[in-house]
Amino acid sequence: MSETAERLRAEIAELLFVAPDELGLDDDLVDAGLDSIRVMTLIERWHRAGIRLGFPDLVAKPTIAAWADLLSRPADGRPA
């Protein structure tokens, strides 16, 4: 698991009040309890850190693996 995926899993687990190891990389985060308010919380945190992802980017494929891929991309959005 990449460092990005590990950090992301820990961040999401904190929002869901679960242990990180309860979340698989390909688990559907909506099914795991991540609602739109929590997604927006993540987006706001990331915007403050200079990461520009939007709600549609995340809900298209709500998994840690997909989001870690998005977070790992350069600013132009192309795969690294």
BELFENKA-V78542 format. One record per residue. N is the residue number from 1. RES is the residue in one small letter. PSI is psi as a letter, one per 40 degrees, with the letter a starting at -180 (NA if undefined). Layout:
N RES PSI
N RES PSI
This chain:
1 m h
2 s i
3 e d
4 t d
5 a d
6 e d
7 r d
8 l d
9 r d
10 a d
11 e d
12 i d
13 a d
14 e d
15 l d
16 l e
17 f f
18 v i
19 a i
20 p d
21 d e
22 e e
23 l h
24 g i
25 l d
26 d e
27 d i
28 d h
29 l d
30 v d
31 d d
32 a e
33 g e
34 l h
35 d i
36 s d
37 i d
38 r d
39 v d
40 m d
41 t d
42 l d
43 i d
44 e d
45 r d
46 w d
47 h d
48 r d
49 a e
50 g e
51 i h
52 r g
53 l i
54 g i
55 f d
56 p d
57 d d
58 l d
59 v e
60 a d
61 k g
62 p g
63 t i
64 i d
65 a d
66 a d
67 w d
68 a d
69 d d
70 l d
71 l d
72 s e
73 r i
74 p i
75 a d
76 d e
77 g e
78 r i
79 p i
80 a NA
